[in-house]
Amino acid sequence: MKKALLTWFILAGLVQVSRSQEILLVPENLNFQSETERIFWQYGESNPFLLFKAVQAERTASEQAWIEVVEDLDLKASRKKSDLQFLRQIFEKTHQKLLKKYEQHSTFNSMLSEGKFDCVSGSAALSLLLDRYGFVFDIIETDYHVFVVVDLEGKKAILESTLPIGGMITSPTEVNKYLESYRPEKFAQLKSLNQGLAGPDIDYGDHSIFRKVNFKQLAGLQYYNDAIVHFNSQAFGLAIDQLSKAYLLYPSDRILGLRELSIDMAYKTYGYEIKK
């Protein structure tokens, strides 16, 4: 096991530059599904790649596709003629090698091993690559969606991971139109706590959330999405476990709200209170 984990750290060093040597603290009341998840969680502070891999870490498979993307883009970066051209290459190469099939609530590990992705894992992949090559960007969380906004010398470009064709938006008019479609309305409230980001039957009239998130918070949203799967299948104990981790990474109202609802539903279902 230790040898295998050492391999993960070496690999992670190849694909993502660490920013610090900090280790995330692991509170005693957190329940991890595997020792691999625990270790990925601990070292995720210095390496977001590992933190994204922590959800369903036991399903970790080969990262060969990721390595190929990075090696190819490293070569292109050394020959790039413009940031816009290189940004387009990042977007296209990511979809060619990694983002192959949209599937709601797909994890980062599913994307690496099977090419299945959703807006969270897709935006995570794009953002890790943007960070590697020095782009200035924001990860935007909305009510039911996540996307990336890149700053290109004062001009904005949208990277919509769920659209392999037409998902890179650079026209100022189209960029503004896209952003305005997600702008929050005054006094609007999120209507559904157990509806995942980019979930089915979305009411696009909901406009209560529009905010920037960092890598750590995006990883929290991945845990939130995974918790929704458990909640909707009435596995409330597992949902609470995932939401407890999600809230430590990203203490947002909706994560807390679903956690409290899960505890209440667990009591009604099991007949005893689950305290976390």
C-alpha positions as CSV (number, residue, x, y, z in Angstrom):
1,M,0.0,0.0,0.0
2,K,2.8,2.5,0.9
3,K,4.6,1.8,-2.3
4,A,1.4,2.4,-4.3
5,L,0.7,5.6,-2.5
6,L,4.2,6.8,-3.1
7,T,3.6,6.3,-6.8
8,W,0.5,8.5,-6.5
9,F,2.6,11.3,-4.9
10,I,5.2,11.0,-7.6
11,L,2.5,11.1,-10.3
12,A,0.8,14.0,-8.7
13,G,4.1,15.9,-8.6
14,L,4.2,15.5,-12.4
15,V,0.8,16.7,-13.1
16,Q,0.3,19.5,-10.6
17,V,2.8,21.9,-9.0
18,S,2.4,22.0,-5.2
19,R,1.9,25.4,-3.7
20,S,2.7,24.7,-0.1
21,Q,3.7,21.9,2.3
22,E,0.5,22.2,4.4
23,I,-1.5,19.1,5.4
24,L,-5.2,19.2,5.9
25,L,-6.1,18.3,9.5
26,V,-8.3,15.2,9.8
27,P,-10.9,15.6,12.6
28,E,-11.6,12.4,14.6
29,N,-15.3,12.5,13.6
30,L,-14.7,12.2,9.9
31,N,-15.4,8.8,8.4
32,F,-13.3,7.9,5.3
33,Q,-14.3,5.1,3.0
34,S,-10.7,4.0,2.5
35,E,-7.2,4.7,3.8
36,T,-6.3,6.0,0.3
37,E,-9.1,8.7,0.7
38,R,-7.7,9.7,4.1
39,I,-4.2,10.2,2.6
40,F,-5.4,12.0,-0.5
41,W,-7.4,14.3,1.8
42,Q,-4.4,15.1,4.0
43,Y,-2.1,16.0,1.2
44,G,-4.8,17.8,-0.9
45,E,-3.9,21.1,0.7
46,S,-0.6,21.2,-1.1
47,N,-1.8,19.3,-4.2
48,P,-5.4,19.9,-5.3
49,F,-5.1,17.0,-7.8
50,L,-5.0,14.6,-4.9
51,L,-8.0,16.3,-3.2
52,F,-10.1,15.9,-6.3
53,K,-9.1,12.2,-6.3
54,A,-10.2,11.7,-2.7
55,V,-13.9,11.2,-3.5
56,Q,-14.4,7.5,-4.2
57,A,-10.7,7.1,-4.0
58,E,-11.1,3.3,-3.8
59,R,-12.0,3.5,-7.5
60,T,-8.7,5.1,-8.5
61,A,-7.4,3.8,-11.8
62,S,-4.7,4.7,-14.3
63,E,-4.0,8.4,-14.9
64,Q,-2.4,7.7,-18.3
65,A,-4.8,9.9,-20.1
66,W,-4.0,12.8,-17.8
67,I,-0.3,12.3,-18.2
68,E,-0.7,12.3,-22.0
69,V,-2.7,15.5,-21.9
70,V,-0.1,17.2,-19.7
71,E,2.9,16.0,-21.8
72,D,1.2,17.1,-25.0
73,L,0.3,20.5,-23.6
74,D,3.7,21.0,-22.1
75,L,5.1,20.7,-25.6
76,K,2.5,23.0,-27.1
77,A,3.1,25.6,-24.3
78,S,6.8,25.8,-25.4
79,R,5.7,26.6,-28.9
80,K,2.6,28.7,-28.3
81,K,2.0,31.8,-30.4
82,S,-0.7,33.4,-28.3
83,D,-2.6,32.8,-25.1
84,L,-5.9,32.5,-26.9
85,Q,-4.6,29.9,-29.3
86,F,-3.1,27.9,-26.4
87,L,-6.3,28.2,-24.4
88,R,-8.2,26.7,-27.3
89,Q,-5.7,23.9,-27.4
90,I,-6.2,23.2,-23.7
91,F,-10.0,23.1,-24.1
92,E,-9.9,20.8,-27.2
93,K,-7.2,18.5,-25.8
94,T,-9.1,18.1,-22.5
95,H,-12.2,17.0,-24.3
96,Q,-10.3,14.7,-26.7
97,K,-8.6,12.8,-23.9
98,L,-10.5,13.3,-20.7
99,L,-14.0,14.7,-21.0
100,K,-15.6,12.0,-23.2
101,K,-19.1,11.4,-21.8
102,Y,-21.2,13.7,-19.7
103,E,-22.8,11.8,-16.8
104,Q,-24.3,13.5,-13.8
105,H,-22.4,13.2,-10.5
106,S,-19.3,11.7,-12.1
107,T,-16.2,12.0,-10.0
108,F,-12.8,13.1,-10.9
109,N,-11.7,9.5,-10.7
110,S,-14.4,8.4,-13.1
111,M,-13.2,11.1,-15.5
112,L,-9.6,9.9,-15.3
113,S,-10.4,6.2,-15.8
114,E,-13.5,6.2,-18.0
115,G,-13.9,9.7,-19.4
116,K,-17.2,10.2,-17.6
117,F,-17.5,13.8,-16.2
118,D,-19.9,16.4,-15.0
119,C,-19.5,20.2,-14.6
120,V,-17.6,19.8,-11.3
121,S,-15.1,17.3,-12.4
122,G,-14.8,18.8,-15.9
123,S,-14.2,22.3,-14.5
124,A,-11.7,20.8,-12.0
125,A,-9.7,19.3,-14.9
126,L,-9.7,22.5,-16.9
127,S,-8.8,24.6,-13.9
128,L,-5.9,22.4,-12.9
129,L,-4.5,22.8,-16.4
130,L,-5.1,26.5,-16.5
131,D,-3.3,26.9,-13.2
132,R,-0.3,24.8,-14.5
133,Y,0.2,27.1,-17.5
134,G,-0.2,30.4,-15.6
135,F,-3.6,31.5,-16.8
136,V,-5.7,33.9,-14.6
137,F,-9.1,32.5,-14.1
138,D,-12.1,32.1,-11.8
139,I,-14.2,29.0,-11.1
140,I,-17.8,30.1,-10.8
141,E,-20.4,28.3,-8.8
142,T,-24.1,28.9,-9.5
143,D,-27.3,27.3,-8.3
144,Y,-26.9,24.1,-10.3
145,H,-23.8,24.6,-12.4
146,V,-20.0,25.3,-12.4
147,F,-18.0,26.9,-15.1
148,V,-14.7,28.7,-15.6
149,V,-14.0,32.3,-16.6
150,V,-10.5,33.1,-18.0
151,D,-9.0,36.5,-18.1
152,L,-7.1,37.1,-21.4
153,E,-5.4,40.5,-21.1
154,G,-8.6,42.1,-19.8
155,K,-11.0,40.2,-22.0
156,K,-13.0,37.3,-20.7
157,A,-13.5,33.8,-22.1
158,I,-15.9,31.2,-20.8
159,L,-14.9,27.5,-20.6
160,E,-18.1,25.4,-20.4
161,S,-16.9,21.9,-19.7
162,T,-20.2,20.2,-20.6
163,L,-20.1,21.5,-24.2
164,P,-17.2,20.1,-26.2
165,I,-18.5,22.0,-29.3
166,G,-19.2,25.7,-28.6
167,G,-18.2,25.5,-25.0
168,M,-15.3,27.9,-25.4
169,I,-16.9,31.4,-25.6
170,T,-14.8,34.3,-26.5
171,S,-17.1,36.9,-28.2
172,P,-17.6,39.7,-25.7
173,T,-21.3,39.8,-26.5
174,E,-21.7,36.1,-26.0
175,V,-19.6,36.1,-22.9
176,N,-21.8,38.8,-21.3
177,K,-24.9,37.1,-22.4
178,Y,-23.7,33.8,-20.8
179,L,-22.8,35.5,-17.5
180,E,-26.0,37.5,-17.3
181,S,-28.0,34.3,-17.6
182,Y,-26.6,33.1,-14.3
183,R,-26.5,36.4,-12.4
184,P,-28.3,36.2,-9.0
185,E,-31.6,37.9,-8.5
186,K,-32.2,40.0,-5.4
187,F,-33.6,38.0,-2.5
188,A,-33.6,34.8,-4.5
189,Q,-33.2,31.5,-2.5
190,L,-32.0,28.1,-3.6
191,K,-35.1,25.9,-3.9
192,S,-33.7,22.4,-3.8
193,L,-30.9,21.2,-1.5
194,N,-30.7,17.7,-2.8
195,Q,-30.5,18.6,-6.5
196,G,-26.9,18.3,-7.7
197,L,-25.0,20.7,-9.8
198,A,-26.1,20.3,-13.4
199,G,-28.8,17.9,-12.2
200,P,-31.9,16.7,-14.1
201,D,-35.1,18.7,-14.4
202,I,-33.4,22.0,-13.4
203,D,-35.4,25.1,-12.9
204,Y,-33.2,27.6,-14.7
205,G,-35.3,30.3,-13.2
206,D,-33.3,29.8,-10.0
207,H,-30.7,32.5,-9.6
208,S,-29.6,32.7,-6.0
209,I,-25.9,31.7,-6.2
210,F,-23.1,33.2,-8.3
211,R,-19.7,33.2,-6.6
212,K,-16.1,32.4,-7.1
213,V,-14.7,29.2,-5.5
214,N,-11.2,28.0,-5.2
215,F,-9.8,24.4,-5.6
216,K,-10.5,23.4,-2.1
217,Q,-14.1,24.7,-2.2
218,L,-14.6,23.0,-5.6
219,A,-13.5,19.7,-4.0
220,G,-16.1,20.4,-1.3
221,L,-18.7,20.7,-4.1
222,Q,-17.6,17.3,-5.4
223,Y,-18.2,15.8,-2.0
224,Y,-21.6,17.6,-1.9
225,N,-22.6,16.0,-5.3
226,D,-21.5,12.6,-4.0
227,A,-23.6,13.1,-0.9
228,I,-26.7,13.9,-3.0
229,V,-26.4,10.5,-4.7
230,H,-26.5,8.9,-1.2
231,F,-29.2,11.1,0.0
232,N,-31.5,10.4,-2.9
233,S,-31.0,6.7,-2.5
234,Q,-31.9,7.2,1.2
235,A,-28.4,6.2,2.4
236,F,-28.4,9.0,4.9
237,G,-25.5,7.9,7.0
238,L,-23.2,7.9,4.0
239,A,-24.6,11.3,2.9
240,I,-23.8,12.8,6.3
241,D,-20.2,11.4,6.1
242,Q,-19.7,13.1,2.7
243,L,-21.4,16.3,3.8
244,S,-19.2,16.5,6.9
245,K,-16.1,16.4,4.7
246,A,-17.7,18.8,2.1
247,Y,-18.5,21.4,4.9
248,L,-14.9,21.3,6.2
249,L,-13.6,22.0,2.7
250,Y,-16.4,24.6,1.9
251,P,-18.6,25.8,4.8
252,S,-21.5,27.0,2.6
253,D,-25.1,27.3,3.6
254,R,-26.4,24.7,1.1
255,I,-23.9,22.1,2.3
256,L,-24.8,22.7,5.9
257,G,-28.5,22.7,5.0
258,L,-28.4,19.3,3.3
259,R,-26.3,18.0,6.2
260,E,-29.0,19.0,8.7
261,L,-31.7,17.6,6.5
262,S,-29.8,14.3,6.2
263,I,-29.5,14.1,10.0
264,D,-33.2,14.7,10.3
265,M,-34.1,12.1,7.7
266,A,-31.7,9.6,9.3
267,Y,-33.5,10.0,12.6
268,K,-36.9,9.5,10.9
269,T,-35.6,6.5,9.0
270,Y,-33.4,4.7,11.5
271,G,-35.1,5.8,14.8
272,Y,-31.9,7.3,16.3
273,E,-29.9,10.4,15.9
274,I,-26.6,10.4,14.0
275,K,-24.4,12.9,15.6
276,K,-21.5,14.4,13.7
